[in-house]
Amino acid sequence: MSTVQMTRPPQTLYVTIRRDELRQLKDERDQLLMQVAQLQMQLQGPSSVALTAPAHS
């Protein structure tokens, strides 16, 4: 036998955040996005260099 589960409608959660907290979170997000972009460039850098470098026989 299978168990039938009743699904509940999604609940909405309301939170209060101060302007200074929001600004800090946005600044942290921007910093993390820049770090991700830098890491992506570092990961792509060596592979693209290896692909374009002439092979020595």
Protein Blocks (a to p, Z undefined) as FASTA:
>chain_A
ZZdddddddddddddddfklmmmmmmmmmmmmmmmmmmmmmmmmmmmmmmmpccdZZ
